[in-house]
Amino acid sequence: EEFLVEISGTTVTITCPLTEGNILWEFRGDLLTSDERKYVIENHDSSPAIVSCSSGTQKHEMHLHARVCANCEELDALAVTGIIIADLLITFGVLILVYYFSKDRKGGASASAGSRPRGQKMQRPPPVPNPDYEPIRKGQREVYAGLETRGF
């Protein structure tokens, strides 16, 4: 036999497993005698507490550690599944659109480049080297003769 706990917003409803007789509820030192099997806690502050219900010699106790919030929305499993599937479909749709548009753009660029005759391409000459950074050639060692290796 177990307690049934229902949470909606900041309201916590606890159903006692006992079925017969007057039920004595105890919550944070407060005692309440009732014929109801349900105990409703309005504006619960999410702090842990011990809740017990008893009838005659039978007593049931539980540790209540329920997180509540005022602006929460309750979603069932079907709604969460639908949101995830819709998100995946939109993501795959965007990926497919990007793929096809980038594929067409590549095709258009190669078609325009291929339409020019290849024989008439202008080739650029290599850049003129900077004389300050020319490599040492045979017979030109006297230019660099003043540079000597340093001993470390």
LINKA-V511195 format. One record per pair of residues at least 4 apart in sequence whose ideal C-beta (glycine too) atoms are under 6 Angstrom apart, sorted by the first residue. I is the first residue (numbers start at 0). GAP is how many residues later the second one is. Records with the same first field share a line. If there is no record, write none. Layout:
BEGIN
I = GAP / GAP
END
This chain:
BEGIN
0 = 16
2 = 11 / 59
3 = 11
4 = 9
5 = 7
6 = 5 / 59 / 61
9 = 33 / 34 / 58 / 60
10 = 31
11 = 29 / 32 / 54
12 = 25 / 27
13 = 25 / 37
14 = 22 / 23
15 = 7 / 21 / 37
16 = 43
17 = 5 / 37 / 40
20 = 34 / 35
21 = 11
22 = 11 / 30 / 32
23 = 9 / 30
24 = 7 / 14 / 28
25 = 5 / 26
26 = 24
27 = 21
43 = 24
45 = 21 / 22
47 = 17
48 = 15
49 = 13
50 = 11 / 13
51 = 9
52 = 7
53 = 5
74 = 4 / 5
109 = 4
128 = 5
END
